[in-house]
Amino acid sequence: MDSGSSGGTLAWHQPISGFSADLSVLGIALVWGASYPVAKGALVFAPVLVLIFYRFLITAVAMSFVAHKEIAATFVGIVRAALYWGLSCLRFS
């Protein structure tokens, strides 16, 4: 990551303006703050672990759409490594 310039640049994105960054942080704070009353109301109808399960499930699905290329590249690398090590172990057994 490039942290040398102001405005918060990332290696894979264009630099963002200070206003855009502030607006993003404000949006995140609003969503975060609104989640507490929603969670309090949801706890009346479902146990904590069920809500955590659905929360992570929704996040995983959303992030799979956002980062599908990175996930595919990582998955291919993991499968290659697993095949290599699995076949290597077979050779020594």
C-alpha positions in Angstrom: 0.0 0.0 0.0 1.1 3.5 -0.7 0.9 5.7 2.3 3.2 8.4 1.1 0.5 10.8 -0.3 -2.3 12.4 1.5 -5.9 11.4 0.7 -5.4 7.7 1.6 -4.4 5.8 -1.5 -4.5 2.1 -1.8 -2.5 0.0 -4.3 -5.5 -1.2 -6.2 -7.7 1.9 -6.1 -7.5 5.5 -7.2 -6.8 8.1 -4.5 -9.9 9.4 -2.8 -10.6 13.0 -1.8 -10.9 14.0 1.8 -14.6 14.7 1.4 -15.2 11.2 0.0 -13.3 9.7 2.9 -15.2 11.7 5.4 -18.5 10.8 3.8 -17.6 7.1 3.8 -16.7 7.2 7.5 -20.0 9.0 8.3 -22.0 6.4 6.4 -20.2 3.6 8.2 -20.9 5.3 11.6 -24.6 5.7 10.7 -24.9 2.0 9.8 -23.0 0.9 12.8 -25.1 3.1 15.2 -28.3 1.9 13.6 -27.4 -1.7 14.1 -27.7 -1.6 17.9 -31.5 -1.0 18.1 -32.0 -3.5 15.3 -30.0 -6.1 17.1 -31.7 -5.4 20.4 -35.1 -6.0 18.7 -33.9 -9.1 16.9 -32.7 -10.7 20.1 -36.3 -10.9 21.2 -37.0 -13.4 18.4 -33.8 -15.3 18.0 -30.8 -16.5 20.1 -27.5 -14.7 19.9 -25.7 -17.5 18.1 -28.4 -17.7 15.4 -28.1 -14.0 14.7 -24.3 -14.2 14.6 -24.6 -17.1 12.1 -26.9 -15.1 9.8 -24.7 -12.0 10.2 -21.6 -13.8 9.0 -23.5 -15.7 6.3 -24.8 -12.4 4.8 -21.3 -10.9 5.1 -19.7 -13.9 3.4 -22.1 -13.8 0.5 -21.7 -10.0 0.0 -17.9 -10.2 0.2 -17.9 -13.1 -2.3 -19.5 -10.8 -4.8 -17.1 -8.0 -4.1 -13.9 -10.0 -4.1 -14.7 -12.9 -6.4 -11.5 -12.6 -8.4 -9.3 -12.6 -5.3 -11.2 -15.5 -3.8 -10.8 -17.5 -7.0 -7.1 -16.8 -7.2 -6.6 -17.8 -3.6 -8.7 -21.0 -4.0 -6.6 -22.1 -7.0 -3.4 -21.5 -5.0 -4.7 -23.5 -2.1 -5.8 -26.4 -4.2 -2.4 -26.5 -6.0 -0.6 -26.5 -2.6 -2.9 -29.2 -1.2 -2.3 -31.4 -4.3 1.4 -30.9 -4.1 1.6 -31.7 -0.4 -0.9 -34.5 -0.6 1.0 -36.2 -3.5 4.3 -35.6 -1.7 3.0 -37.4 1.4 1.7 -40.3 -0.7 5.2 -40.7 -2.2 6.7 -41.1 1.3 4.1 -43.5 2.8 
